[in-house]
Amino acid sequence: MMKGIAMLPHVETNVAACCDQLLAERSTALLSMKEAIALLRERTGTDRSDADLAGLITKKAALLGVAVVSDPH
């Protein structure tokens, strides 16, 4: 560690809560899965896999009644 610079502890951002917030913000418009994953990565810094994030988004969107469009591969 460099002298005079304090290292901040790693703080895990709650990806599920951030997903809820993202879907609530976009509840009146279509959201692509690719865009949703990118936004979650940007907001949380998570390194979870795309498949894991897609599963989380799909489950949360279904519970909240938000339409998420699957992107073609």
GUKOL-918108 format. One record per residue: residue in three letters; y, x negated, z negated of N, C-alpha, C in turn. Coordinates in steps of 0.2 Angstrom, whole numbers, padded with zeros to 4 digits, always signed. Example, Ala and Ser with C-alpha at 12.3 -4.5 7.8 and 13.67 -1.06 7.14 Angstrom:
% residues 2
Ala-0028-0066-0039-0022-0062-0039-0016-0066-0039Ser-0011-0064-0035-0005-0068-0036+0000-0064-0039
This chain:
% residues 73
Met-0006-0004+0000+0000+0000+0000+0006-0004+0000Met+0011-0002+0004+0017-0006+0004+0021-0005-0002Lys+0025-0010-0004+0029-0010-0010+0034-0005-0009Gly+0035-0001-0014+0041+0004-0014+0039+0011-0010Ile+0034+0011-0007+0032+0017-0003+0026+0020-0007Ala+0027+0026-0009+0022+0030-0012+0018+0034-0007Met+0011+0033-0008+0007+0037-0003+0006+0044-0006Leu+0007+0049-0002+0006+0056-0004-0002+0058-0004Pro-0004+0062-0008-0011+0064-0008-0012+0068-0002His-0018+0068+0000-0020+0072+0006-0020+0079+0003Val-0017+0084+0007-0017+0091+0005-0020+0095+0011Glu-0026+0098+0009-0029+0102+0014-0025+0109+0015Thr-0023+0110+0021-0020+0116+0022-0025+0122+0023Asn-0024+0128+0020-0028+0133+0021-0028+0136+0028Val-0033+0134+0032-0034+0136+0039-0035+0143+0039Ala-0039+0146+0035-0040+0154+0035-0034+0157+0034Ala-0030+0155+0029-0023+0159+0027-0018+0158+0033Cys-0018+0152+0036-0014+0151+0042-0016+0155+0048Cys-0023+0156+0049-0025+0160+0054-0023+0167+0053Asp-0023+0170+0047-0021+0177+0045-0014+0177+0047Gln-0010+0172+0045-0002+0173+0047-0001+0173+0054Leu-0005+0168+0058-0004+0168+0065-0006+0175+0069Leu-0011+0177+0067-0013+0184+0069-0008+0189+0068Ala-0006+0189+0062-0001+0194+0060+0006+0194+0064Glu+0008+0188+0065+0014+0186+0069+0013+0189+0077Arg+0006+0188+0079+0005+0190+0086+0001+0196+0087Ser+0002+0201+0082-0002+0207+0082-0001+0212+0088Thr+0005+0211+0090+0007+0216+0095+0007+0213+0102Ala+0004+0207+0103+0004+0204+0110-0003+0201+0110Leu-0005+0200+0117-0012+0197+0118-0011+0189+0116Leu-0016+0187+0113-0016+0180+0111-0022+0176+0114Ser-0022+0171+0118-0027+0168+0121-0031+0163+0115Met-0037+0163+0116-0041+0159+0111-0039+0151+0111Lys-0038+0149+0117-0035+0142+0118-0029+0141+0114Glu-0024+0146+0115-0017+0145+0112-0018+0146+0104Ala-0022+0150+0102-0023+0151+0095-0026+0145+0092Ile-0031+0142+0095-0034+0136+0092-0028+0130+0092Ala-0025+0130+0097-0019+0124+0098-0014+0126+0092Leu-0012+0132+0091-0007+0133+0086-0010+0132+0079Leu-0016+0134+0078-0019+0132+0071-0019+0124+0070Arg-0021+0121+0075-0021+0113+0074-0014+0111+0073Glu-0009+0113+0077-0003+0111+0076+0000+0113+0069Arg-0001+0119+0066+0001+0121+0060-0002+0118+0054Thr-0009+0116+0055-0013+0114+0049-0015+0107+0049Gly-0015+0104+0055-0018+0097+0056-0025+0097+0055Thr-0029+0102+0056-0036+0102+0055-0040+0098+0060Asp-0045+0096+0058-0050+0092+0063-0056+0096+0064Arg-0056+0103+0062-0062+0107+0063-0063+0108+0070Ser-0069+0109+0072-0071+0109+0079-0068+0116+0082Asp-0067+0115+0089-0065+0121+0093-0069+0127+0091Ala-0076+0126+0091-0081+0132+0090-0080+0135+0083Asp-0079+0131+0078-0078+0133+0071-0071+0137+0071Leu-0066+0134+0074-0060+0138+0074-0060+0145+0078Ala-0064+0144+0083-0064+0151+0087-0068+0156+0084Gly-0073+0154+0080-0077+0159+0076-0073+0162+0070Leu-0069+0157+0067-0064+0160+0062-0059+0165+0065Ile-0056+0163+0070-0051+0167+0074-0054+0174+0076Thr-0060+0174+0079-0063+0180+0081-0065+0184+0075Lys-0067+0182+0070-0069+0186+0064-0062+0189+0061Lys-0057+0185+0060-0051+0187+0057-0047+0192+0062Ala-0048+0191+0068-0044+0196+0073-0048+0202+0073Ala-0055+0202+0072-0058+0209+0072-0056+0213+0066Leu-0056+0209+0060-0054+0212+0054-0047+0215+0054Leu-0042+0212+0058-0035+0214+0058-0034+0218+0064Gly-0039+0219+0069-0038+0223+0075-0033+0220+0080Val-0033+0213+0080-0029+0210+0085-0033+0208+0091Ala-0030+0209+0097-0034+0207+0103-0033+0199+0104Val-0039+0196+0105-0038+0189+0107-0042+0188+0113Val-0040+0185+0118-0043+0184+0125-0046+0178+0125Ser-0053+0178+0128-0057+0172+0128-0054+0169+0135Asp-0053+0162+0134-0051+0158+0140-0057+0156+0144Pro-0057+0156+0151-0063+0153+0155-0063+0146+0154His-0069+0143+0154-0071+0136+0153-0068+0132+0158
